[in-house]
Amino acid sequence: MQMADARAVRPVMLAVGGDSGSGKTTLTRGVVDALGPDLCVSVCLDDYHRFDRASRARLGFTVSHPDCNYLDIAEQHLQMLATGQPVLKPVYDHRTGTFGGMEYLQPRPFVIVEGLFPLFSPLSRACFDIKVMLDPPEELRRAWKIARDTTERGYTVEQVLDDLAAREADSAEFIRPQRRHADIVVRVTQDAGQDDQLSAEVLLRGTVPHPPLANILVDDPHSAMPLTIIRDSDGTPVDCLQVRGDAEPADIERVKQAIWDNIDRPQPLPISLGELRSGRRSETLAITQLLLLYHLLPKVDPS
């Protein structure tokens, strides 16, 4: 039997969690593109579903319940990836609702994991260097899910609405409570009358060091991009960066450049940041993705 490579290097691990349709793939896609395929590999925890779509319908299970997923196998694979070891993982096809062949996955310097349950267990959470939870308003999440599932996954609108109703109890009990374990919580909102103009409230918890923004942002609720201290859902104080879709382009660029200047990279700002499924751009999304890159990439030595 071949021994594990003792020289395996531990990658930097990022978790992006959130309910179905919350924007996980849109957020991670720009980060993956910015890092590049040679440095980054992404993992979708949907691959660890226990049942295919037809079996779930017959059994009355929803994928938002832990028992409908092989979370124990996912935990084992996360531990292996976190220590630089390859895994042989399943593959779930969302277009057909069936499973394909196994995939041999070799970790790269950065491993990005997205799904419903990345922060569900202490064992899973311990694998990650940075943990993110997406928490959009339910009305917006439902609209995003309907648009995605009807255009990309072969559902009718009625089927998506039925699925949302079936999942609601499981989502409330198992998915949304993972929010309390995140280092960063992103709550994106859609500006009135503007389909692709997004604003966001980004909670920066003190569990990890965040980029120094106090010198360019002010604690002023009337500012286009205020950095304030608010009370989190559990009552603890937390930094809150509000990124408004109607912010002045110069203010947006100043914040983006300030974050990028604190990252040890010779390249200019990646152009892939902020790209939406529609082909348009969102500077709110770009800033959120830059915050994640700040936590993944080496920092500039202040000395």
N, C-alpha and C positions, 0 to 999 in steps of 0.2 A: 504494500500500500504506500502511495506517495505521501510523504510528510508535507504539512503546510509550510509555505515559504516563511521562514523566520524573519526575512527582510521586508515582509509586507508592510507598507506604510499606511498608517491610519488616515483615511480621508476626512475632509470636513463634511459634516452631515447636516443637512437642512430639512426640517419637516414643515410642510404646508398642509394644514388641515382645514376642514370646513365641510358644511353640508353639501349635498348634491346641487350643482348649479351655482355655487357661491363664487366661482371665478378662479379656482385653484390652477387649472391648466393655463388659463390666460396669464396669470401672474408668473407661473414658473417658466413658461415658454420663453419669455424675454430674458430671464436670468440664464437659462440654459444656452440660448443663442449668444448672449454676451460672454459667457465663459468659454464657449466653443466645445465641439464634440471631442476634442483630444483631452480636455481637462474635466469634462463633466458627464455624468450619466444620470438619468432620471428613472425613478421607479414609481409605478402607480399601484397602490395597495388594492385597487379593484381587482387586480390579477389574483388575489387570494380569496375571492368569493368561493363559497363552498358549493353553491348550486348554480346551474345555468338559468337563463331567464324563464324557460318553460317549466323547469322544476320548481322554481320559486313561486310561479303562478299556481301550480298545482298544490304545493305544500302550504301556501299562505304566508311564506316568509318574505321579509324585506331585507335588502342588503344593509339597511341602517341598524340592524340588530347584530350584536357580536356573534351570536350563534350561527349566523348565515355566512360567516367568514372564518377562514383558517388563520385566526390571529396568532395561534401558537407557532405555526410555521413562519408567519410573517415576522414574528419576534426573533426567531432563530436566524432568519436571513438578515434581518437588520443588524443583529449582533455580529454576524460574519462580515457583512459589508463594512461595519464600523471598525473592524480590526483588519481591514484590507484583504479579506478573503472572498473569492468568487462564490456565486450561488447558482443553482439550477432552479429557476423559478417558473411558475405557471404563467400563461398568457390568456387574458380574457378579452374577447372581441366585442366591443360595445355595439358595433353595427349589427351583429347577428345574435348577440346575447349568448354566445357559446364559447367554449374554450378551444384554443389552438394548441400547437406543440409547445414543448418546454423551451425556455430561453436560458442560455449560459451567459451570465452577467458578471463581468469583471469590473470591480470598482475602479474609479479614476480618482484624481485628487479631490473632486467635489461630487458628492452624491446627494441628489435632491429627491425627496420622497413626498409624494402627495397622496391624499386619500381621505377617507372618512374616519379612520381610526389611528392616525400616527401618534396621538398623545393619549391614547386610551389607558395604557397600563404603565406602571413605573418602569418596567423593563424596557418597553419601547421608548419611553421618554429619555431614558438614560443613554440611548444611542446617539442623541442629537446634540450638536453644538448650538444650534439656534432653532427655536420653535415658534412657528407662526400660525395664527388662526384667522380665517376670514369669516366675518360676521356681518354680512350685508342685511339690510332690512328684509323681512320675509316677503313683502310684496315684490321687491326687486329680484330677489333670488328666484322666486317662482316664475317671474317673467323670463329671466335668463334661462332657467331650466326648460321651460316650454319651447323657447326659441332653439336651444341646442338640440333637445331630444327629437323634435319634429324635423329638423333639417339634417342632423348627422346620425341619428340612431334609429330611425325608422318607426318612430311612434306617431300616433295621432294625438291631437290636442286632448281629446277625451281620455286617452290612455295615460297621458302625463298627469292630468288632473287626478285621475284615480290613483296613480302611483304616489303622488304627493299626499293625498288623503291617507293612504295606507301607511305611509312612512312617518306620519306626523308624530305619533306617540313614541316611536323608537328614536326619532331625531331629537325629541325633547329630552328623552331619558339618557341617551347614550352619546349623541354627537355634540350637541351644543355645550354640555358641561365641560368638554375638553378645553374650552376657552380659558378656563382659569389656570391652565398649565402653560399657556403660551407666553413667550418673551415679548412678542409683538402681536397686537390684535388690530386688524384692518377692517374698518367699517366703511365700505364704499356706498355712496348714494348717487342717484342720478338727478342731475339738475332739471328742474321743471321745463318741459318743452324742448329739451335737448337730449336726443337719444344717446349720443356718444359723448356728451359733456358730463364728466364725473367729478364728484368731490369725494373727499375721504377724511375720516377721523382715524388717525394712527396712534394707538396707545403704545408707548415705549416704556415697558416695565423695567425696573431697576435690577432685574435678574441677570442682565448682560449689559456691558458698556455700550452706549449708543454714540453716534457721531456728535461732535461738539457743534451745536447749532445755535446756542444762546447768543453768540456774537453777531448773528445775522438775522435772527428772528426776535420778535418782541412779544411780551405777555400783554397783548392788546386784542380783545375780541373783535375790534373794528378793523384790524389789519386783514389783508387778503390772505395771509398765511401766518396765523398766530401760533406760538408755542406756549401752551398754558399748562398749569397743573390742575387736574380735576380729580374727582373721586371715582375710582373704579367700581365695578358692580359689587365688589365685596367691601367697599368703603375705604380702601387704602388709596393714598395719593399716588398719582401716576402722571408722567409727562404725556401731553396730548398734542400732536402736530396736526393741525387742520390744514388740509390742502384743498383749496376751493377751485372749482372749475373755471371761475371767472377771474382768477388771479392774473395780474399783469404778466405778460410773457417775460419781461425783464426780471421780475421777482422769482418766477419759476426757474429761469436759467441760473440765477444767483444761488438758489438753494441746491439745484442739481450739481453745479460746479463745486460748491462748498463741500458736498458729500464726496464727490469724486476726488477732490484735492486731498482728502484724508486717506485715500487708498493708494497703495504703492503700485501703480500701473503707469507705464509710459504712454499707453495708447490714449487717444481722445475718448470722449464719452461714447459708448456703444450706440449705434443708430437704431438697433433693434428694440431698445427700451421704449415702452409705451404703446406698442402695436396692439390693436384690438382685432377681434375676429372679423370685423367689418372691413378691415383694411385701413381704417382711420387710426388716429393716434390719440392717446390720453396722457397728458403731462402728469396728471395725478397718479396714474399707473406707473409712469416712468420713475417718479420720485420714490414710490413704494418699492419698486424693483432695485433702485439704487441703494436704498436702506439695507436690503438683503445682501447686495454685493459688498457693502461695507462690512458686514459681519462675516462674509465668506473669504474675502481676499485679504492679503497682508496689509497692515496699516502703515502709514508713513511714520517714521521715527521722529517724534517731536524735537529730539535733541539735534 
